[in-house]
Amino acid sequence: MKLKLENIHKSFGATKVLNGISLDVAQGEMVCLIGPSGSGKSTLLRCLNLLDPVDDGNIWLDGEEIADPSLDPQPIRQRIGIVFQSFNLFPHMTAEENVMLAPRRIFNKSRDALMPQVEALFEKFGLKERMHHYPDQLSGGQQQRVAIARALAMNPEIMLFDEITSALDPELVGEVLQVLSSLKQDGMTMILATHEMAFARDVADRVCFLDKGQILEQGAPAQIFSHPKEARTRDFLARVLRSY
Ligand SMILES: Nc1ncnc2c1ncn2[C@@H]1O[C@H](COP(=O)(O)OP(=O)(O)OP(=O)(O)O)[C@@H](O)[C@H]1O
């Protein structure tokens, strides 16, 4: 198993946000987390990336326990890329400089040494002509694709995506989802929190329905979307699918 979560608990003050999450993610699998606002999707991804410490439970990456607070989180974080809804690109740097920043600093590599990989990423994401543009010269969809390239430039083993299309104009969503589909074809292990139900249904290997910090149901998208067992899952899907 690439990633294994065992009975994860997390509270903020008196608010219990994750209430016993257990989840196995296989190498190359795409898992979509769906669920109502406030169900704990973002918190789960932040805990997986060690941005927030868990209160209790275990996270295993390739059989190695990573949620141990006595470990230095930095080397583990490098193995797990995360992209957020807000692109957070540095405005005073070009797209290329944004993508090169972390690998240059952390791996101490020169621009020349990194250039073939970075050029290949821009090419793959249809951004070759935009490498030397600044973020404010790029559309939201282009900025988000640069943000994904920036995470990939660290050669992560797993990618986490937290509602990465939620801030985009509807016509720009497709180009970003296309990037996710191509990463899946490349065999990247991915966990996505998303409200893109059609994408989850058509592309994910597995869908996990979160509610009140618990996984109520999980399974193949066809099973969850067509035959949800839990009433709460059914209600949620009925509401969101009606809005399409
Ligand atoms: N740093 C924090 N401090 C206090 N409460 C927090 C913090 N982060 C999240 N929460 C609370 O945890 C709960 C779950 O939030 P989370 O963002 O994980 O949900 P979500 O499922 O990702 O929601 P959405 O779909 O709206 O992004 C919410 O009640 C939220 O207010």
Ligand as a Chemical Component Dictionary entry (heavy atoms), coordinates in Angstrom:
data_LIG
# 
_chem_comp.id                   LIG 
_chem_comp.type                 NON-POLYMER 
_chem_comp.pdbx_formal_charge   0 
_chem_comp.three_letter_code    LIG 
# 
loop_
_chem_comp_atom.comp_id 
_chem_comp_atom.atom_id 
_chem_comp_atom.alt_atom_id 
_chem_comp_atom.type_symbol 
_chem_comp_atom.charge 
_chem_comp_atom.model_Cartn_x 
_chem_comp_atom.model_Cartn_y 
_chem_comp_atom.model_Cartn_z 
_chem_comp_atom.pdbx_ordinal 
LIG N1  N1  N 0 -7.200  26.026 11.541 1  
LIG C1  C1  C 0 -8.457  25.813 11.944 2  
LIG N2  N2  N 0 -8.883  26.273 13.148 3  
LIG C2  C2  C 0 -10.132 26.053 13.591 4  
LIG N3  N3  N 0 -11.064 25.373 12.900 5  
LIG C3  C3  C 0 -10.711 24.891 11.684 6  
LIG C4  C4  C 0 -9.401  25.090 11.155 7  
LIG N4  N4  N 0 -9.345  24.499 9.926  8  
LIG C5  C5  C 0 -10.582 23.967 9.713  9  
LIG N5  N5  N 0 -11.377 24.201 10.762 10 
LIG C6  C6  C 0 -12.775 23.747 10.898 11 
LIG O1  O1  O 0 -12.801 22.364 10.597 12 
LIG C7  C7  C 0 -14.002 22.011 9.926  13 
LIG C8  C8  C 0 -13.652 21.266 8.654  14 
LIG O2  O2  O 0 -13.038 22.163 7.740  15 
LIG P1  P1  P 0 -12.402 21.692 6.361  16 
LIG O3  O3  O 0 -11.884 22.938 5.699  17 
LIG O4  O4  O 0 -11.460 20.587 6.601  18 
LIG O5  O5  O 0 -13.684 21.140 5.589  19 
LIG P2  P2  P 0 -13.917 20.879 4.051  20 
LIG O6  O6  O 0 -14.668 19.594 3.967  21 
LIG O7  O7  O 0 -12.620 20.961 3.311  22 
LIG O8  O8  O 0 -14.867 22.070 3.627  23 
LIG P3  P3  P 0 -14.957 22.902 2.243  24 
LIG O9  O9  O 0 -15.567 21.970 1.232  25 
LIG O10 O10 O 0 -15.857 24.048 2.586  26 
LIG O11 O11 O 0 -13.575 23.340 1.900  27 
LIG C9  C9  C 0 -14.774 23.301 9.705  28 
LIG O12 O12 O 0 -15.751 23.393 10.712 29 
LIG C10 C10 C 0 -13.718 24.356 9.872  30 
LIG O13 O13 O 0 -14.285 25.562 10.355 31 
# 
loop_
_chem_comp_bond.comp_id 
_chem_comp_bond.atom_id_1 
_chem_comp_bond.atom_id_2 
_chem_comp_bond.value_order 
_chem_comp_bond.pdbx_ordinal 
LIG N1  C1  SING 1  
LIG C1  N2  SING 2  
LIG C1  C4  DOUB 3  
LIG N2  C2  DOUB 4  
LIG C2  N3  SING 5  
LIG N3  C3  DOUB 6  
LIG C3  C4  SING 7  
LIG C3  N5  SING 8  
LIG C4  N4  SING 9  
LIG N4  C5  DOUB 10 
LIG C5  N5  SING 11 
LIG N5  C6  SING 12 
LIG C6  O1  SING 13 
LIG C6  C10 SING 14 
LIG O1  C7  SING 15 
LIG C7  C8  SING 16 
LIG C7  C9  SING 17 
LIG C8  O2  SING 18 
LIG O2  P1  SING 19 
LIG P1  O3  DOUB 20 
LIG P1  O4  SING 21 
LIG P1  O5  SING 22 
LIG O5  P2  SING 23 
LIG P2  O6  DOUB 24 
LIG P2  O7  SING 25 
LIG P2  O8  SING 26 
LIG O8  P3  SING 27 
LIG P3  O9  DOUB 28 
LIG P3  O10 SING 29 
LIG P3  O11 SING 30 
LIG C9  O12 SING 31 
LIG C9  C10 SING 32 
LIG C10 O13 SING 33 
# 
